[in-house]
Amino acid sequence: MKRLLYISALLCLLAACSSEQQPDQPRDAGALVLGSISRQLASTTTLTTRNAVDPDLAVEILASDGNVYRGYQYAAGEALPDKFSLIPGNYTVHAYTENANTWATENDGRGSAVYEIRQDFTIQKDWVTYLNVLVPMTNYGVTYSVPENFAQWFPTCQFTVTSNSRTCPLAPAQAAYFDPESTAGFSFTLHLVNTDGEVYDLEPQTYENPKAGLLYNVTYSFASDDDPTKLKIGISYDDHYEELVSEIILY
């Protein structure tokens, strides 16, 4: 009789321990482990270490109906669990920056980059799914550059880029961001004053059909190293260079 009571007590204890270890563990669950969630920068890719999440990204785990599953929703900078318990089925990782409604007015109207992805995955019973997520930029940026000795000839240099109703003056290290779906392209111009006080307003140029995820650098260069009276204009992006104007003569 004592032996029977001992076995019954032991079984109850084991059941209690099992319940305490994983009180909300879904029955027949699988698991998701996020190795890394990082932003894909224009022309380069930032890869982070295992279990690292870009602090600028918010993360959600969505069920097949599009709703957040079991409260798996995390603001940018919030720590994520090492493992997500999920019942077998189809899910989506939604990773994004939280500036979808404010990006165009940020940085004194120059805007900022927006990142977002919805990546589908499947969970199987008693199986761990490992996932790395690379989040692309959904808008595009424009910047510009001039030769190192440009100020020697043109102490005043003002670059302006326009897309739709937004016009952004830029310094060389700055970028303006635009929505590729809201316009056919962007236009830009350069205002110059040389050391003799002569003023030049270059004819506006237009670049059509820019792509999301790219940073377009408008490059001004001298047609020859020792002749500042002739300029050429090109655009570099994603390790490519495209010449737009082969020669502009400044009198």
Buried (B, 14 or more C-beta within 10 A) or exposed (E): EEEEEEEEEEEEEEEEEEEEEEEEEEEEBBBBBBBBBBBBBBBEEEEBEEEEBBEBBBBBBBBEEEEEBEEBBBEBEEEBEEEBBBBBEEBBBBBBBBBEEEBBEEBEEBBBBBBBBEBEBEBEEEEEBEBBBBBBBBBBBBBBBBBEEBEEBBEEBEBBBBBEEBEBBBEEEBBBBBBBEEBEEBBBBBBBBBEEEEEBEBEEBEBEEBEBBBBBBBBBBBBEEEEBEBBBBBBBBEEEEEEBEEEBEBE
